Amino acid sequence: MAKKIYVGNISYTTTEDDLQNLFEQYGTVLSVNIIVDRDTNRSKGFGFVEMEDGSAADAAISELDGKESGGRNIRVNEALERKPRQNNY
């Protein structure tokens, strides 16, 4: 079963291809998405990787969390479901 992974503290110069190459060492990567600011189109320093196999994703999380990538120690953990926004009008 596929698993979505949060990747934080990534370098602003890291590309989606860079993340794909990093995570492919552990298994099949289904998608990579680096979150960008809609006004500046610059990376916000975090993104998401979806991996095909849950055990491969768990291995990637345990091996890559805290490791250096692009000059920064990245944070890697299982992505949490996004809660719906509440309008406080």
N, C-alpha and C positions, 0 to 999 in steps of 0.2 A: 504494500500500500504506500502511495506517495506521501512524502512528508515535507513540509515547508520549514525552512530554516531562516532565522533572522541573522544578519551579519552586520555588526555595528563597528564604529570607529575605523571605517575604511578610509584610505587616502582619497582625497578629492580627485586624484588623477587615475584611480583604479577604474578599469572599464568592465563591462559585463563579460567580455571575453576573458579578462584576467580572472574574474571570480569563477567562471565556468572551468577554466583550466585548473584552478586550485582545487575545486570540489570534484572534478572528474577522476582524480586519483582514488576516490573512495567508492565511486559507482556512477550510474547513469544520471546525468543532470537533465531534468525536463525543461526547466526555465530558470532564467536569471533576470532580476529586475533591480537596478539601482535607482533609488528615489532621487529625483531632481527637483529643484526649486522651479516653479512654473514661470517666475518672472525673469530669473537670471539664467535658467537652463543649466545651472551648476549643481553638481552632486551635493546632497545633504549629508553625506558621510555614512549612509547605511543603505542596506538593500535586502533582498530576499532571494534565496535559492530553493528551488523545489527539486527534490531528488526522488527517483522512481521507487527505491527500496528503503523502507524504514530503518532496517539494520545498518545499511550503508550510511544513511543520514546520521544515525546515532554515532557511528564510528567517526564520521567527519566532524561532528560537534565535539566529541571528546578529544580528538587529535588537534583540531584547529583553534579551539577557544584559547585566547591568550597568546597565540603565535604571532610572530612578526610577519606582516605582509605590506609591502609598499611603504616601509619605514614606520609603520604603526602596529601596535598590538591589537589585533582584531578581537571583537566579542562575537562569539558564535553560540547560539542556543535555539531551541525549538521555537518557532514563531507562535505567538498566541493569536487566537481569533480576535479580530478587530471588533470592538463593541460599537453598536450604532451610536451615532451622535445624537445628543438631545438638544433640541432647540429651547433656549431659555428666553422666551419672549415675554 
